[in-house]
């Protein structure tokens, strides 16, 4: 199973950046076309080069085509009652394509798991991959470095932000979930019907 999904005690993170300077050729905005609408994501390769490069690799190789968003966390299904609010997506078979990447903590990058931010899911530090990412809907700052959500305190690597389509993200979060899970931390968080990503590409 996926990094975040499998370990259930795993969480997700995302970020909201106020500004990020001028864009460069290798950091275009990315378009995700889903069956519920379009999501546009801006990435920050200067602040989080490893995570951003892996995400771009998955986009450029069309690894997200036909994949989707499959897990949602909201107040009514967060077993720790911390108010975590996000959606998780990526490869539906929960298998990464390539090696895991080094963990870029929010302490290293200066990014936060704020509303709208996009982050890499993981189990232990260094096991994450762009095969599994999540979008923060609320300010989930307990997913930052030093936060209390994860026992190791290393948080989750933020590398981008949704700049358009948060209405689509929120719509995905309201989907019907099923209670079956092999981990009590993720009970009632998997969508009965994943929201499919038809394609993802550079803007």
C-alpha positions as a Markdown table, in Angstrom:
| # | Residue | x | y | z |
|---|---|---|---|---|
| 1 | Unk | 0.0 | 0.0 | 0.0 |
| 2 | Unk | 1.0 | 3.6 | -0.3 |
| 3 | Unk | 3.1 | 5.4 | 2.1 |
| 4 | Unk | 0.5 | 7.5 | 3.8 |
| 5 | Unk | -2.3 | 5.1 | 3.3 |
| 6 | Unk | -0.6 | 2.0 | 4.5 |
| 7 | Unk | 0.6 | 3.3 | 7.8 |
| 8 | Unk | -2.6 | 5.0 | 8.7 |
| 9 | Unk | -0.8 | 6.8 | 11.4 |
| 10 | Unk | 0.6 | 8.5 | 8.5 |
| 11 | Unk | -0.6 | 11.8 | 7.6 |
| 12 | Unk | -0.4 | 14.2 | 4.8 |
| 13 | Unk | 0.6 | 17.7 | 4.3 |
| 14 | Unk | 0.3 | 20.6 | 2.0 |
| 15 | Unk | 1.2 | 24.2 | 1.8 |
| 16 | Unk | 0.1 | 27.7 | 1.2 |
| 17 | Unk | 2.8 | 30.1 | 0.1 |
| 18 | Unk | 2.2 | 33.8 | 0.1 |
| 19 | Unk | 4.7 | 34.4 | -2.7 |
| 20 | Unk | 7.4 | 32.5 | -4.5 |
| 21 | Unk | 9.2 | 34.9 | -6.7 |
| 22 | Unk | 9.4 | 34.6 | -10.5 |
| 23 | Unk | 8.8 | 31.4 | -12.3 |
| 24 | Unk | 11.4 | 29.6 | -14.4 |
| 25 | Unk | 11.2 | 27.2 | -17.3 |
| 26 | Unk | 11.5 | 24.1 | -15.2 |
| 27 | Unk | 8.7 | 25.1 | -12.8 |
| 28 | Unk | 5.6 | 25.4 | -14.8 |
| 29 | Unk | 2.2 | 25.3 | -13.3 |
| 30 | Unk | 0.6 | 21.8 | -13.7 |
| 31 | Unk | -2.9 | 21.0 | -14.8 |
| 32 | Unk | -4.8 | 18.0 | -13.4 |
| 33 | Unk | -8.0 | 17.2 | -15.4 |
| 34 | Unk | -10.4 | 15.2 | -13.2 |
| 35 | Unk | -13.9 | 14.0 | -13.7 |
| 36 | Unk | -15.1 | 16.7 | -11.3 |
| 37 | Unk | -13.1 | 19.5 | -12.8 |
| 38 | Unk | -9.7 | 21.0 | -13.3 |
| 39 | Unk | -7.0 | 21.6 | -10.5 |
| 40 | Unk | -4.0 | 23.8 | -11.2 |
| 41 | Unk | -0.9 | 23.3 | -9.1 |
| 42 | Unk | 2.1 | 25.6 | -8.8 |
| 43 | Unk | 5.3 | 23.9 | -7.7 |
| 44 | Unk | 8.4 | 25.3 | -5.9 |
| 45 | Unk | 11.5 | 23.7 | -7.2 |
| 46 | Unk | 13.9 | 26.2 | -5.7 |
| 47 | Unk | 12.5 | 25.6 | -2.2 |
| 48 | Unk | 11.8 | 21.8 | -2.5 |
| 49 | Unk | 13.8 | 20.6 | -5.5 |
| 50 | Unk | 13.7 | 16.8 | -4.8 |
| 51 | Unk | 9.9 | 16.6 | -4.3 |
| 52 | Unk | 9.2 | 19.0 | -7.1 |
| 53 | Unk | 11.4 | 17.0 | -9.5 |
| 54 | Unk | 9.7 | 13.7 | -8.7 |
| 55 | Unk | 6.3 | 15.2 | -9.1 |
| 56 | Unk | 7.3 | 16.7 | -12.5 |
| 57 | Unk | 8.7 | 13.3 | -13.5 |
| 58 | Unk | 5.3 | 11.6 | -12.8 |
| 59 | Unk | 3.5 | 14.3 | -14.8 |
| 60 | Unk | 5.9 | 14.2 | -17.8 |
| 61 | Unk | 5.8 | 10.4 | -18.0 |
| 62 | Unk | 2.0 | 10.5 | -17.8 |
| 63 | Unk | 2.0 | 8.3 | -14.7 |
| 64 | Unk | -1.1 | 10.1 | -13.3 |
| 65 | Unk | -3.2 | 9.4 | -16.5 |
| 66 | Unk | -6.2 | 7.3 | -15.5 |
| 67 | Unk | -5.2 | 7.4 | -11.8 |
| 68 | Unk | -7.0 | 9.4 | -9.2 |
| 69 | Unk | -7.9 | 10.7 | -5.8 |
| 70 | Unk | -8.9 | 7.9 | -3.4 |
| 71 | Unk | -8.7 | 9.0 | 0.2 |
| 72 | Unk | -10.3 | 12.0 | 2.0 |
| 73 | Unk | -9.9 | 13.1 | 5.6 |
| 74 | Unk | -12.3 | 15.5 | 7.3 |
| 75 | Unk | -13.6 | 16.3 | 10.8 |
| 76 | Unk | -16.1 | 13.4 | 10.8 |
| 77 | Unk | -13.5 | 10.7 | 10.0 |
| 78 | Unk | -10.3 | 11.9 | 11.6 |
| 79 | Unk | -9.8 | 9.3 | 14.5 |
| 80 | Unk | -7.5 | 11.6 | 16.3 |
| 81 | Unk | -10.0 | 14.5 | 16.3 |
| 82 | Unk | -7.4 | 17.0 | 15.2 |
| 83 | Unk | -9.5 | 18.6 | 12.5 |
| 84 | Unk | -7.3 | 17.3 | 9.7 |
| 85 | Unk | -8.7 | 18.2 | 6.3 |
| 86 | Unk | -7.2 | 16.9 | 3.0 |
| 87 | Unk | -7.5 | 14.6 | 0.0 |
| 88 | Unk | -4.9 | 12.1 | -1.1 |
| 89 | Unk | -4.3 | 10.9 | -4.7 |
| 90 | Unk | -1.8 | 9.4 | -7.1 |
| 91 | Unk | -1.4 | 5.9 | -8.3 |
| 92 | Unk | -4.5 | 3.9 | -7.6 |
| 93 | Unk | -2.6 | 0.6 | -7.2 |
| 94 | Unk | -0.6 | 2.2 | -4.4 |
| 95 | Unk | 2.6 | 1.2 | -6.1 |
| 96 | Unk | 5.4 | 3.7 | -6.8 |
| 97 | Unk | 7.2 | 3.9 | -10.2 |
| 98 | Unk | 10.8 | 4.4 | -9.3 |
| 99 | Unk | 12.8 | 4.8 | -6.1 |
| 100 | Unk | 11.6 | 6.6 | -3.0 |
| 101 | Unk | 13.0 | 10.2 | -2.6 |
| 102 | Unk | 14.8 | 11.9 | 0.3 |
| 103 | Unk | 12.5 | 13.7 | 2.7 |
| 104 | Unk | 12.5 | 17.5 | 2.5 |
| 105 | Unk | 11.2 | 18.7 | 5.8 |
| 106 | Unk | 9.3 | 22.0 | 6.2 |
| 107 | Unk | 12.1 | 23.2 | 8.4 |
| 108 | Unk | 14.5 | 22.8 | 5.4 |
| 109 | Unk | 12.2 | 24.3 | 2.8 |
| 110 | Unk | 10.4 | 27.0 | 4.9 |
| 111 | Unk | 7.1 | 25.8 | 3.5 |
| 112 | Unk | 4.0 | 25.0 | 5.6 |
| 113 | Unk | 1.2 | 22.5 | 5.5 |
| 114 | Unk | -1.3 | 25.4 | 5.0 |
| 115 | Unk | -4.6 | 25.3 | 3.2 |
| 116 | Unk | -4.1 | 24.6 | -0.5 |
| 117 | Unk | -0.6 | 23.2 | -0.2 |
| 118 | Unk | 0.5 | 20.0 | -1.8 |
| 119 | Unk | 2.8 | 17.5 | -0.1 |
| 120 | Unk | 4.4 | 14.1 | -0.5 |
| 121 | Unk | 2.9 | 11.2 | 1.5 |
| 122 | Unk | 5.2 | 8.8 | 3.3 |
| 123 | Unk | 5.7 | 6.2 | 6.0 |
| 124 | Unk | 9.3 | 6.6 | 7.5 |
| 125 | Unk | 11.4 | 9.6 | 6.3 |
| 126 | Unk | 12.9 | 8.8 | 2.9 |
| 127 | Unk | 10.1 | 6.4 | 1.9 |
| 128 | Unk | 7.9 | 9.0 | 0.1 |
| 129 | Unk | 7.2 | 9.3 | -3.6 |
| 130 | Unk | 5.2 | 11.5 | -5.9 |
| 131 | Unk | 3.1 | 8.3 | -6.5 |
| 132 | Unk | 1.3 | 9.4 | -3.4 |
| 133 | Unk | 0.6 | 13.0 | -2.7 |
| 134 | Unk | -2.1 | 15.0 | -0.9 |
| 135 | Unk | -3.7 | 18.4 | -0.9 |
| 136 | Unk | -4.3 | 20.2 | 2.4 |
| 137 | Unk | -7.8 | 21.7 | 2.6 |
| 138 | Unk | -7.4 | 23.1 | 6.0 |
| 139 | Unk | -4.3 | 24.5 | 7.8 |
| 140 | Unk | -2.8 | 21.2 | 8.9 |
| 141 | Unk | 0.3 | 22.6 | 10.6 |
| 142 | Unk | 0.6 | 19.6 | 12.9 |
| 143 | Unk | 2.0 | 18.0 | 9.7 |
| 144 | Unk | 5.0 | 20.3 | 9.7 |
| 145 | Unk | 8.4 | 19.5 | 11.0 |
| 146 | Unk | 8.0 | 19.2 | 14.8 |
| 147 | Unk | 4.3 | 18.7 | 14.6 |
| 148 | Unk | 2.4 | 16.3 | 16.8 |
| 149 | Unk | 0.6 | 14.3 | 14.1 |
| 150 | Unk | 3.5 | 12.0 | 13.3 |
| 151 | Unk | 5.4 | 10.2 | 16.0 |
| 152 | Unk | 8.8 | 10.9 | 14.3 |
| 153 | Unk | 8.2 | 14.6 | 14.3 |
| 154 | Unk | 9.6 | 15.0 | 10.8 |
| 155 | Unk | 6.3 | 16.1 | 9.2 |
| 156 | Unk | 5.5 | 15.9 | 5.5 |
| 157 | Unk | 7.3 | 17.5 | 2.5 |
| 158 | Unk | 5.4 | 20.4 | 1.0 |
| 159 | Unk | 6.4 | 21.3 | -2.6 |
| 160 | Unk | 3.5 | 23.2 | -4.2 |
| 161 | Unk | 0.1 | 24.9 | -3.9 |
| 162 | Unk | -3.2 | 24.7 | -5.6 |
| 163 | Unk | -3.7 | 28.1 | -7.4 |
| 164 | Unk | -7.0 | 27.2 | -9.1 |
| 165 | Unk | -9.6 | 24.5 | -8.5 |
| 166 | Unk | -9.9 | 24.4 | -4.7 |
| 167 | Unk | -13.6 | 24.1 | -5.3 |
| 168 | Unk | -12.9 | 20.8 | -7.1 |
| 169 | Unk | -10.7 | 19.7 | -4.2 |
| 170 | Unk | -13.4 | 20.4 | -1.7 |
| 171 | Unk | -16.0 | 18.6 | -3.9 |
| 172 | Unk | -13.7 | 15.5 | -3.9 |
| 173 | Unk | -13.5 | 15.6 | -0.1 |
| 174 | Unk | -17.3 | 15.3 | 0.2 |
| 175 | Unk | -17.4 | 12.0 | -1.7 |
| 176 | Unk | -19.0 | 8.9 | -0.2 |
| 177 | Unk | -16.5 | 6.8 | 1.8 |
| 178 | Unk | -16.3 | 3.1 | 2.8 |
| 179 | Unk | -15.4 | 1.9 | 6.3 |
| 180 | Unk | -13.2 | -1.0 | 5.3 |
| 181 | Unk | -9.5 | -0.5 | 5.9 |
| 182 | Unk | -6.6 | -2.6 | 7.1 |
| 183 | Unk | -5.6 | 0.2 | 9.5 |
| 184 | Unk | -7.8 | 1.7 | 12.2 |
| 185 | Unk | -6.3 | 5.1 | 11.5 |
| 186 | Unk | -7.8 | 5.1 | 7.9 |
| 187 | Unk | -11.2 | 3.6 | 8.6 |
| 188 | Unk | -13.9 | 5.5 | 6.7 |
| 189 | Unk | -11.4 | 7.5 | 4.7 |
| 190 | Unk | -11.3 | 5.7 | 1.3 |
| 191 | Unk | -13.7 | 6.9 | -1.4 |
| 192 | Unk | -16.2 | 4.3 | -2.5 |
| 193 | Unk | -15.4 | 5.5 | -6.0 |
| 194 | Unk | -12.1 | 7.2 | -6.6 |
| 195 | Unk | -12.2 | 10.4 | -8.6 |
| 196 | Unk | -10.3 | 9.7 | -11.7 |
| 197 | Unk | -7.5 | 12.0 | -13.1 |
| 198 | Unk | -8.0 | 11.8 | -16.9 |
| 199 | Unk | -4.6 | 13.5 | -17.5 |
| 200 | Unk | -2.0 | 15.7 | -16.0 |
| 201 | Unk | 0.4 | 18.0 | -17.8 |
| 202 | Unk | 2.4 | 21.2 | -17.8 |
| 203 | Unk | 0.4 | 24.3 | -18.4 |
